[in-house]
Amino acid sequence: MTSTDSLIIIGAGLAGWTTAREFRKLDSTTPVLLITADGGHFYAKPSLSNAFAQKRAPDQLVSTPAAKMVETQNVTLLAHTRVEAIHSTTRSITTTRGEFRYSQLVLATGAQPIRVPVAGDAADQVQSVNSLDDFTRFHAHLTSTHLAGEPQRQKHVLIMGAGLIGCEFANDLAASGYAVTVVDPSGGPIAALLPVEASTQLREALAGLGVAWHFGATVKSVDTVATGSPAAGHLQVALSNGQAALVDAVLSAIGLRADTALAQAAGLTCERGVVVDTTLQTSAPHIYVLGDSAQYASAGGRTLPYVMPIMNAAKALAATLAGTRTEVVFPLMPVAIKTPALPIVVAAPAPGTPGGWHGVEPGIWQFMDAQGQQRGFVLTGPQTSRRAEQAKRVAA
């Protein structure tokens, strides 16, 4: 077992490693044990959805190998290790490599892809990309060499979901020479975040790259094409609108759901995510959560699955872990959507805010509340350079 004064961090994504780094700036002696189910390499998760156009292979996405992270942050890393249980009363955890005790525990377990039921004998071939390991498999599938004698042809990817990640992958793949079809039950791309006019702009921009859209539809089934058929090796996808597509891969980008399984099993309060107070402490003392799995009191009970909230949360949490109780404060954090066909910056209003979007000039929309105060903005194309100007207008 580790000593009882150890800080244990579960998860080696941006949230886990950033917490370790910020903590080491304040405390160079407390033992830190970082446990992860993957290899522990440090990489930027947002880079997964624009790697094809940049011609970057999976190993080129690693910015710092795990061994170097261990050395520079002075931590002990248990890679390829799963945490099976948290015991808050004894301040210990059970893993696939034994039991360990902690003085403070940080959960940075992230989120898991939402999967919807799909019929067909190839339903298990629907892929999701939520990690470097996922991307490695997806990349290998799409870049596999042709069989001897097989003519070179354009490969076709069907994407389930026209949200932020789905559109980023659509742009990346289409710009890289792949045929892309996107299927979504909504009325337009990123409909939950964008005003209708901006969504339409994005739809047209990606269509200009060759992206085919099927809105108001879902994927019903995915089947293999029988051996001996001219289309053998493809997947036959049937849509709810009666259309069909013959594709090489199906990518599910429907969205993410906070990974709360470990926390729920430990009896921690969970709703949309693991509920934390303004210092990121859970309902159990000495256990903290940040990142995609957290439901932040400082954000009105929202989950914030973006990079900047993680950076802010990690810095505040590190101070608390080092002995100075610090509440996390989230400033306005606009999100840049990686769709080069139409660059977009979004600062969305809090969910449920009464009001509506108003176009003030081409490429600029402001969300005004019932009192006439600006609560968010959307910028497209060249107007994305005006994010600082628009941010100053948003009411605190």
C-alpha positions in Angstrom: 0.0 0.0 0.0 1.0 3.6 -0.5 1.6 5.7 2.5 -1.4 7.5 4.0 -0.1 10.9 3.0 -0.2 10.2 -0.7 -2.2 12.2 -3.2 -3.8 9.8 -5.7 -5.1 11.0 -9.0 -7.2 8.7 -11.1 -7.0 9.6 -14.8 -4.1 10.7 -17.1 -6.0 13.0 -19.4 -5.6 16.8 -19.4 -7.4 17.1 -16.1 -5.2 14.5 -14.3 -1.9 15.6 -15.6 -2.6 19.4 -15.2 -3.7 18.8 -11.6 -0.4 17.0 -10.9 1.6 19.8 -12.6 -0.1 22.6 -10.7 0.2 20.7 -7.5 3.9 20.2 -8.0 4.3 24.0 -8.3 3.1 24.3 -4.8 4.2 21.0 -3.1 7.4 19.2 -4.2 7.5 16.5 -1.5 4.1 14.9 -1.0 4.0 11.6 -2.9 1.7 11.7 -5.9 0.4 8.5 -7.5 -1.3 8.8 -10.8 -3.4 5.8 -12.0 -4.7 5.4 -15.6 -6.2 2.6 -17.7 -4.2 3.8 -20.7 -0.5 4.4 -21.3 -0.4 7.7 -19.6 1.1 9.7 -22.5 0.2 13.4 -22.5 -1.6 14.7 -25.6 -4.2 17.3 -26.5 -7.5 15.5 -26.9 -8.9 18.3 -29.2 -6.1 17.3 -31.7 -7.9 14.0 -32.4 -10.5 15.7 -34.6 -8.1 17.6 -36.9 -5.2 15.1 -37.2 -6.1 13.8 -40.7 -5.9 17.1 -42.5 -2.6 17.8 -40.7 -1.3 14.4 -41.8 -0.4 13.5 -38.2 -0.2 9.8 -37.3 -1.4 8.8 -33.8 2.1 8.6 -32.3 2.7 12.2 -33.5 -0.1 13.5 -31.4 1.8 12.6 -28.2 3.3 15.9 -26.9 5.1 14.3 -23.9 5.7 10.6 -23.4 4.5 9.1 -20.1 8.1 8.5 -18.9 9.0 12.2 -19.4 5.9 13.3 -17.5 6.8 11.0 -14.6 10.3 12.5 -14.5 9.3 16.2 -14.8 6.3 16.0 -12.4 8.0 13.7 -9.9 5.0 11.3 -9.7 4.6 7.5 -9.7 2.5 6.3 -12.6 0.5 3.1 -12.7 -0.4 2.7 -16.4 -2.8 0.2 -17.8 -4.3 -0.1 -14.4 -8.0 0.0 -13.6 -9.5 1.3 -10.3 -12.2 -1.1 -9.2 -13.5 0.5 -6.0 -13.1 3.6 -3.8 -13.5 3.1 0.0 -14.0 6.5 1.4 -14.3 5.4 5.0 -10.8 3.8 5.0 -9.4 6.3 2.4 -8.3 3.6 0.1 -8.8 2.3 -3.4 -8.8 -1.2 -4.9 -7.1 -1.5 -8.3 -6.1 -4.3 -10.6 -2.7 -4.0 -9.1 -3.6 -4.0 -5.5 -4.9 -1.6 -2.8 -3.6 1.9 -2.2 -4.3 4.4 0.6 -4.6 8.2 0.1 -4.7 11.4 2.1 -6.6 13.1 -0.8 -8.1 11.6 -3.9 -8.8 13.3 -7.2 -11.1 11.7 -9.8 -10.3 12.9 -13.4 -12.1 10.1 -15.1 -13.5 12.1 -18.0 -16.6 11.2 -20.0 -17.7 8.3 -22.1 -19.2 8.4 -25.6 -23.0 8.1 -25.7 -24.0 5.1 -27.7 -27.5 4.6 -29.1 -28.9 1.2 -30.1 -28.2 0.3 -33.7 -29.5 -2.9 -35.4 -27.5 -5.0 -37.9 -24.8 -7.6 -37.8 -22.1 -5.0 -37.9 -23.4 -2.7 -35.1 -20.3 -3.6 -33.1 -18.2 -2.0 -35.9 -19.5 1.4 -35.1 -16.5 3.4 -33.7 -16.1 6.3 -31.3 -13.1 8.5 -30.9 -12.7 9.6 -27.3 -9.0 8.9 -26.6 -5.7 8.4 -28.4 -6.2 4.6 -28.3 -9.6 5.1 -30.0 -8.1 7.4 -32.6 -5.3 4.9 -33.3 -7.8 2.2 -34.2 -9.9 4.6 -36.3 -6.8 5.9 -38.1 -5.5 2.4 -38.8 -8.9 1.3 -40.2 -9.1 4.2 -42.6 -5.5 4.2 -43.7 -5.1 0.4 -44.2 -3.5 -0.5 -47.5 -5.6 -1.8 -50.4 -5.5 -5.4 -51.3 -3.2 -6.5 -54.1 -4.9 -5.7 -57.4 -7.6 -3.5 -55.8 -7.9 -0.1 -57.4 -7.4 3.0 -55.3 -10.7 4.5 -54.4 -12.1 7.2 -52.1 -13.1 5.8 -48.8 -16.4 6.8 -47.3 -17.1 7.6 -43.6 -20.6 8.0 -42.2 -20.7 10.2 -39.0 -23.6 9.8 -36.5 -24.1 13.2 -35.0 -23.8 16.8 -36.3 -22.6 18.3 -33.0 -19.3 20.0 -32.4 -17.2 16.9 -32.6 -19.1 15.4 -35.5 -18.6 18.6 -37.5 -15.0 18.8 -36.6 -14.4 15.3 -37.8 -16.5 15.9 -40.9 -14.4 18.9 -41.9 -11.1 17.1 -41.1 -12.0 14.0 -43.1 -13.6 15.8 -46.1 -10.6 18.1 -46.3 -8.4 15.0 -46.3 -10.0 13.4 -49.3 -12.6 11.2 -47.7 -16.2 11.1 -48.7 -18.3 12.1 -45.7 -22.0 11.7 -44.8 -23.4 13.1 -41.6 -26.7 11.9 -40.0 -28.4 13.8 -37.2 -32.0 14.0 -35.9 -31.8 17.8 -35.5 -32.4 20.4 -38.2 -28.8 21.6 -38.7 -25.2 21.3 -37.5 -24.4 22.2 -33.9 -28.0 23.2 -33.5 -27.8 23.2 -29.7 -25.2 26.0 -29.7 -25.6 28.1 -32.8 -28.3 30.5 -34.0 -30.0 29.1 -37.1 -28.2 31.4 -39.5 -24.8 30.4 -38.2 -25.8 26.7 -38.4 -26.8 27.2 -42.0 -23.5 28.9 -42.8 -21.7 25.9 -41.4 -23.9 23.4 -43.3 -23.2 25.2 -46.6 -19.4 25.5 -45.9 -19.0 21.8 -45.2 -21.2 20.9 -48.1 -18.7 22.9 -50.2 -16.1 20.3 -49.1 -18.4 17.5 -50.3 -20.1 16.6 -46.9 -23.5 15.1 -47.5 -26.1 15.8 -44.8 -29.1 13.8 -43.6 -31.0 15.9 -41.0 -34.1 14.7 -39.3 -32.8 11.2 -39.5 -31.0 8.5 -37.5 -29.1 5.4 -38.3 -31.3 2.3 -38.1 -28.9 -0.5 -38.9 -25.3 -1.3 -39.9 -24.7 -4.6 -41.8 -21.7 -6.2 -43.4 -21.9 -6.7 -47.2 -21.7 -10.4 -48.1 -18.5 -11.9 -49.4 -18.6 -12.3 -53.1 -20.5 -9.1 -53.6 -18.8 -6.3 -55.6 -19.2 -4.2 -52.5 -17.7 -6.8 -50.1 -15.7 -5.2 -47.3 -18.1 -2.3 -47.1 -20.8 -1.6 -44.5 -24.4 -1.1 -45.5 -26.1 1.6 -43.4 -29.9 2.1 -43.4 -31.3 5.4 -42.3 -34.7 6.2 -40.7 -35.6 8.4 -43.7 -35.4 5.4 -46.0 -32.1 6.3 -47.5 -29.1 3.9 -47.5 -25.3 4.4 -47.7 -22.4 2.1 -48.6 -19.5 3.1 -46.4 -16.1 2.0 -45.2 -16.5 3.2 -41.6 -19.2 4.5 -39.2 -18.1 7.0 -36.6 -20.5 7.8 -33.7 -20.1 11.3 -32.5 -23.5 11.7 -30.7 -21.9 13.2 -27.6 -20.3 12.5 -24.3 -21.7 11.5 -20.9 -19.8 12.1 -17.6 -18.2 8.9 -16.4 -19.7 8.6 -12.9 -19.6 4.8 -12.5 -16.8 4.7 -10.0 -18.1 7.6 -8.0 -21.6 6.2 -7.9 -20.4 2.8 -6.7 -18.6 4.7 -3.9 -21.8 6.4 -2.8 -20.8 9.9 -4.0 -23.6 12.2 -5.1 -24.0 12.2 -8.8 -26.5 13.8 -11.2 -25.4 14.8 -14.7 -21.9 14.4 -13.4 -20.2 13.9 -10.0 -21.6 16.8 -7.9 -18.8 19.0 -6.5 -18.9 22.2 -4.4 -17.0 25.4 -5.3 -13.7 23.9 -4.1 -14.4 20.7 -6.2 -14.9 18.5 -3.2 -17.5 15.8 -3.6 -20.1 14.6 -1.0 -17.3 12.6 0.6 -14.4 14.4 2.4 -10.9 14.3 0.9 -12.3 13.3 -2.6 -12.3 15.8 -5.4 -13.4 15.8 -9.0 -12.7 17.9 -12.0 -12.9 17.7 -15.8 -15.6 16.1 -18.0 -16.9 14.0 -15.1 -17.6 17.0 -12.8 -20.8 18.8 -12.2 -19.6 22.2 -11.0 -21.4 24.3 -8.4 -19.3 27.2 -9.6 -21.0 26.8 -13.1 -24.6 26.6 -11.8 -24.6 22.9 -11.7 -23.3 22.4 -15.3 -20.8 20.0 -16.7 -18.1 21.8 -18.8 -16.4 19.5 -21.3 -13.9 21.9 -22.6 -10.2 22.7 -22.2 -10.3 26.1 -20.5 -12.6 25.0 -17.6 -10.2 22.2 -16.9 -7.2 24.6 -16.7 -9.0 26.9 -14.3 -10.3 24.0 -12.2 -6.9 22.3 -11.9 -5.1 25.5 -10.7 -7.7 26.1 -8.0 -7.8 22.5 -7.0 -4.0 22.3 -6.7 -4.1 25.2 -4.2 -6.8 23.4 -2.1 -4.8 20.1 -2.2 -1.7 22.0 -1.1 -3.5 23.4 2.0 -5.0 26.7 0.8 -8.8 26.3 0.4 -9.5 27.9 -3.0 -12.8 28.2 -4.8 -12.8 27.7 -8.5 -14.0 30.7 -10.5 -14.9 30.3 -14.2 -14.4 33.4 -16.4 -16.2 33.7 -19.7 -14.6 30.9 -21.8 -15.4 31.1 -25.5 -14.9 27.9 -27.4 -13.2 27.8 -30.8 -14.8 25.2 -33.1 -12.2 23.6 -35.4 -14.0 23.8 -38.7 -11.6 25.6 -41.0 -14.2 25.6 -43.7 -16.0 28.1 -41.5 -14.1 29.1 -38.3 -16.5 29.6 -35.4 -16.1 31.0 -31.8 -19.0 30.4 -29.4 -19.6 31.8 -26.0 -22.9 30.2 -25.1 -25.3 31.6 -22.5 -26.1 29.4 -19.5 -28.6 26.8 -20.3 -32.2 28.0 -19.6 -31.3 31.7 -19.9 -34.4 33.4 -21.2 -33.7 35.5 -24.4 -32.6 34.9 -27.9 -30.0 35.3 -30.6 -29.8 38.6 -32.6 -27.6 39.1 -35.7 -25.9 42.5 -35.3 -23.8 42.3 -38.5 -22.6 39.6 -40.9 -20.8 36.9 -38.9 -21.8 38.2 -35.4 -24.7 37.1 -33.3 -25.3 38.2 -29.7 -27.5 36.4 -27.2 -29.6 39.0 -25.3 -31.5 38.2 -22.2 -35.0 39.4 -21.2 -33.4 42.6 -19.6 -31.5 43.4 -22.8 -28.1 42.3 -21.4 -25.8 40.4 -23.6 -25.2 36.8 -22.3 -23.2 35.2 -25.1 -22.1 35.5 -28.7 -21.3 33.6 -31.8 -18.6 34.7 -34.4 -18.0 33.1 -37.7 -15.4 33.5 -40.4 -13.2 36.6 -40.2 -15.3 37.9 -37.3 -13.7 35.3 -35.0 -10.8 37.8 -34.6 -13.2 40.0 -32.6 -13.7 37.5 -29.7 -12.0 39.8 -27.1 -14.2 42.8 -28.1 -17.4 40.7 -27.8 -16.3 39.1 -24.6 -16.1 42.5 -22.9 -19.7 43.1 -23.8 -21.0 40.0 -22.0 -22.6 40.8 -18.7 -20.9 39.3 -15.7 
